[in-house]
């Protein structure tokens, strides 16, 4: 399940297909989706995977895994999300937000309102529309707040959202990460492109391969 959070709070909650019909969400179709719309994988699908042509290749791959990597496959956002999430406030000035991203060595951050509700996301690219940087330091800044340059509404997912659906959102909407929120909209974690790539390299078996 996915949600859209804007400056007025949650403006949408539903499935990926329903979200894609929301006009406020700009879509980027240049990349091919990882999974077909409506395709969900779970334990039932894994149980029936013996009928799939790729099953032999999957078994061969798993046979080569070191013993310490034998574990259940990764399915959901909460299995790979970053639980320590660096965020900025909508009321922060753009120079402050840039410094936070630089100090934490990240390229984007969720934006929270004064009552810690998710209202958007801001990236280095967004901030560079309002600041001049030289050698990593801000040398000039417009009188702008984060709320003036952030992307809002922002797509967020629930902790048990299928990883491949999150990857599809990243590709279809041209975003580099998806915040993970609880039922009340509280920020619980963050899944970035790097998290997914890291899981492919270091945390197999991953459900993307099923």
Buried (B, 14 or more C-beta within 10 A) or exposed (E): BBBBBBBEEBBBBEEBEEBBEBEEBEEEEEEEBBBEEEEEBEEEEBEEBEEEEEEEEBEEEBEEEEEEEEEEBBBBBBBBBBEEBBBBBBEBBBBBBBBBBBEEEBBBBBBBBEEEBBBBBBBBEBBEEBBEBEEEEBEEBEEBBBBBBBBBBBBBBBBEBBBBBBBBBBBBBEBBBBBBBEEEBEBBBBBBBEBBEEBEEEBBBBBBBB
